[in-house]
Every structure is written in C-alpha cells, then in structure tokens.
Amino acid sequence: MAPKQQRVIVQKGGSRGGDPKGAIANVYDTLTSSENASVVKSVLIFGGAIAIFSSSLSELLLPPL
C-alpha cells in the first residue's frame, strides 16, 4: 500500500500570523491589565507619597511649634 500524500501549504510574504508587538506595547498591555490593577495602584500611591514627603510640601504636615 502506497503512503498517503501530504499537502504542504506555502505562504508568500514575510508575515508570521500578524505583526509581533513591540516592547512598549507589551509593557502597556501588562500595566493596563485588570489582573495587575491593584499592584499598579499601590505602586503609584507609594511613589506619590515618597514624592510628597521628599518635597518641601512635607513641612506643611508638621505641627506648629
């Protein structure tokens, strides 16, 4: 019995199933993912607190003498 023939489909062009995403697009998709929302919010709040405490605005939080 002869073996079955196999068909090979050749695609013309250089695209492989769509354009691959760049690094910036991957980072943006990761940061805006709903799974990472709590982590992103926590990091932003922490960064904002550090920025306020290291600036001259932190003197407003001190009690008057």
SEVEX-229842 format. One line per field, with one value per residue (C-alpha): residue number from 0; chain; x, y, z. Coordinates in Angstrom, 2 decimals. Layout:
BEGIN
nr [NUM,...] $
kette [A,...] $
east [X,...] $
north [Y,...] $
up [Z,...] $
This chain:
BEGIN
nr [0,1,2,3,4,5,6,7,8,9,10,11,12,13,14,15,16,17,18,19,20,21,22,23,24,25,26,27,28,29,30,31,32,33,34,35,36,37,38,39,40,41,42,43,44,45,46,47,48,49,50,51,52,53,54,55,56,57,58,59,60,61,62,63,64] $
kette [A,A,A,A,A,A,A,A,A,A,A,A,A,A,A,A,A,A,A,A,A,A,A,A,A,A,A,A,A,A,A,A,A,A,A,A,A,A,A,A,A,A,A,A,A,A,A,A,A,A,A,A,A,A,A,A,A,A,A,A,A,A,A,A,A] $
east [0.00,1.37,1.75,-0.79,0.20,0.78,-0.07,2.26,0.79,3.34,2.51,4.01,5.28,7.20,4.36,4.04,0.46,0.40,2.81,4.69,4.18,6.97,8.34,6.42,3.13,3.77,4.54,1.41,-0.78,0.70,0.18,-3.39,-4.39,-7.19,-5.17,-2.45,-4.68,-4.14,-0.36,-0.19,-2.36,-0.23,3.00,1.56,0.30,3.64,5.52,3.24,3.76,7.53,7.41,5.36,7.45,10.70,9.49,9.01,5.30,6.11,6.76,3.03,2.36,4.45,2.54,3.15,5.54] $
north [0.00,3.39,6.10,8.90,12.15,15.15,18.65,21.47,24.97,27.66,31.21,34.03,37.08,37.58,37.88,35.14,35.27,39.01,41.66,40.99,43.59,45.84,46.11,49.29,47.75,44.70,46.86,48.96,45.87,44.43,47.64,48.14,44.53,44.09,41.38,43.90,46.85,46.59,46.34,49.32,51.44,50.53,51.44,54.77,55.69,54.73,56.79,59.77,59.56,59.42,62.43,64.47,63.53,64.34,67.74,70.99,70.20,67.78,70.77,71.52,68.22,69.14,70.51,74.15,74.84] $
up [0.00,-1.00,1.69,1.74,0.13,2.35,1.22,2.13,2.02,1.30,2.34,0.40,2.25,5.44,7.95,10.53,11.73,12.37,13.45,16.68,19.40,20.49,24.00,24.79,23.69,25.87,28.91,28.32,28.00,31.19,33.18,32.00,32.62,35.14,36.90,37.78,38.72,42.49,42.13,39.78,42.09,45.11,43.33,42.16,45.65,47.19,44.61,45.20,48.97,48.55,46.20,48.68,51.72,49.96,48.76,50.65,50.96,53.78,56.05,55.93,57.69,60.73,63.76,64.60,67.49] $
